Amino acid sequence: MIKIIHIMVLTLFISACNDSDTPKEVGKDHVWKEQADMIDKAKNVEQLLNDAAIKQQEKIDQKINQ
């Protein structure tokens, strides 16, 4: 009896974890698309600021070393 219950529970877990009902491809438009786009834009701005800071530091270093 216990073996049958274990088999039934195992079968339930295996069938519950089947991903055949889930979509295979996630579309480009999703609920948080606007937020994700803003995060990407912020990352781009951060990179620009980092590049500008590096260039400014290089100019300062050149002035000091002259």
C-alpha positions in Angstrom: 0.0 0.0 0.0 2.8 2.4 0.9 4.6 1.6 -2.4 1.5 2.5 -4.3 1.1 5.8 -2.5 4.8 6.6 -3.2 4.4 5.7 -6.9 1.3 7.9 -7.1 3.0 10.8 -5.4 6.1 10.4 -7.6 3.9 10.4 -10.7 2.1 13.5 -9.5 5.3 15.4 -9.0 6.7 14.3 -12.4 3.5 15.3 -14.2 3.3 18.6 -12.3 6.8 19.5 -13.3 6.2 18.9 -17.0 6.7 22.1 -19.0 4.7 21.2 -22.0 2.0 23.9 -21.2 4.6 26.7 -20.9 5.3 28.8 -24.0 8.6 28.0 -25.6 9.3 31.5 -26.8 9.0 34.6 -24.8 8.0 37.6 -26.8 9.8 40.9 -26.9 6.8 42.7 -25.4 6.2 41.8 -21.8 4.8 43.4 -18.8 8.0 45.0 -17.7 9.3 46.0 -21.1 9.3 49.7 -20.3 11.2 49.1 -17.1 13.7 46.8 -18.8 14.3 49.4 -21.5 14.9 52.0 -18.9 17.4 49.8 -17.2 19.2 49.2 -20.5 19.3 52.9 -21.1 20.6 53.6 -17.7 23.4 51.0 -18.3 24.3 52.8 -21.5 24.4 56.2 -19.7 26.5 54.7 -16.9 29.0 53.4 -19.5 29.2 56.9 -21.1 29.8 58.5 -17.7 32.5 56.0 -16.9 34.2 56.6 -20.2 34.1 60.4 -19.7 35.5 60.0 -16.1 38.4 57.8 -17.5 39.2 60.4 -20.2 39.1 63.2 -17.6 41.4 61.3 -15.3 43.8 60.7 -18.1 43.9 64.4 -18.9 44.5 65.2 -15.2 47.3 62.6 -15.1 48.9 64.1 -18.2 48.8 67.6 -16.7 50.4 66.3 -13.5 53.2 64.4 -15.3 54.2 67.4 -17.5 
